[in-house]
Amino acid sequence: MFASEALREGYLGAAGYIILGVVAIAGFLAVLGMVLIYAERKVAGHFQCRLGPMRVGWHGVLQTVADTIKLFLKEDIVPFQADKVLHILAPLFTLLGTLLVLAVVPFSPGMQVADVNIGVVYVTAVGGFGVLGILLGGWSSNNKWSLVGAMRAGAQIISYEVSATLALLVVVLFSGSLKLSDIILSQEQGWWIWRAPVVGLVGFVIFFIASTAEINRTPFDLPEGESELTAGFHTEYSGMRFAFFFLAEFINMFIISAIAATLYLGGWMPFHIGGLDGFNAVMDLLPPGAWFAGKTSFLIFVLMWFRWTFPRLRVDQLMRLEWKILLPIGFVNLIAAAFMVMFGWYYGN
């Protein structure tokens, strides 16, 4: 792994690797964000029987680049009575959370910035870091719509974090490790979504729904409901600082899809069935990175499908879904997983 190699070369080598890693991830985030924004526009267009962007570049492939240049040239306005320092820092905090989570995502064997022993705990802890930027942005703007949107986001993220964590613990029980690379290797005989009958599928569904709510995607986009709060917590933002919030949302789509694929769909591990060596050998012909990209891309498409299919929930419906449905099911599912591990009631044991 990059981090372990850097430590062997001393502090100067470690510093160089850290700088290189940050620059590489930042560049990856910028390109990924533009690709996902373009993809969402195209998906939305086809769902609504239209073409989407078509003017700038071939089939509109340069539309996102043009929009980025436009936002870069727009004036960066800070409200007169806003807390200027926090107003400026808030979008950076939001992006920093995505940057930190990406550091532990295993894209393929050996292609991981840091393979920490407590990867699942790290993802859970750092994944909630983005809410700090949202709360600071809403409060520092000195705008009631921004503040209400930020409070909604805080309550929503904290609530759904509980169910997402319960779903993560299911995989930890089956794999016996908190390390993301070990969790992937534990799925060599089959992915946890089907190796643990019912429990694996329920855990995956809970994690995916809760994570969708955590990143404020439709139908859980109450913090930025245009019909109620103008634009929510980023009402007073313009130019590139607005773009940072927008970029963070799309990067978070990639992150939750990558984590879900890693935990329940084997990550970069090919589709294997225990005992079928010939079938497994054929599956191994596709590179691990391609498996990871395919699984993650499919889940990203599902998130886009959600957005253009379901209407926005009310606040009471949102909280009822978490505290009265997902959380009780998550607890029961975790207890069932514990019994299955105790008695070995899962495939490939």
Secondary structure, DSSP 8 states (H G I E B T S, - for coil): -HHHHHHHTHHHHHHHHHHHHHHHHHHHHHHHHHHHHHHHHHHHHHHTTS----SSSGGGTTHHHHHHHHHHHS-----TTS-HHHHHHHHHHHHHHHHHHHTT---BTTB-S---TTHHHHHHHHHTTHHHHHHHHHHHTT-HHHHHHHHHHHHHHHHHHHHHHHHHHHHHHHHT-S-HHHHHHTTTTS-HHHHSTTHHHHHHHHHHHHHHHHTT-TTS-GGG-HHHHTTGGGTT--HHHHHHHHHHHHHHHHHHHHHHHHHHS-TT-----TT-HHHHHHHTTS-HHHHHHHHHHHHHHHHHHHHTTS----HHHHHHIIIIIIHHHHHHHHHHHHHHHHHT-STT-
